[in-house]
């Protein structure tokens, strides 16, 4: 059984390919690196949502405080996931 079945989208031709042990190890390493980046990307996205305006609103309203706490909780969860 092949590791990968490649399909040419233009012709529809299919081909099977077996990876060497080195290629498999490299693919697994790259997948692990990408998985490690996911929480950091999520943290950056959440942190970008906390603008100066939203911080002012959070200081003035209960809704804003709850929103900010929710963002902080999500960031903490992503940091725990990154460890």
C-alpha positions, 0 to 999 in steps of 0.5 A: 500500500502506498503512502500517498496517492497523487492525482494530477488535476489536469489529466486525472492521472493517479500515481502511488508513491512510497516514502523512505524512512528519512522522508517520513521522519522529515514529514513528521518533523514538519508536521510537529513544527506546524502543530507547535506554531498553531497555539502561538498563531492563535495567541497573536490573533487574540492579542491583536483584538485587544486594541487601545479602544477596546481596553478603554471600553473594558475599563468603563463597562461590565461588558467590556470587562467580561470581554477582556477577561474572556480574551485573557482566558483564551490566551491562557488556554492557548499558552497551556496548549503550547507547553 
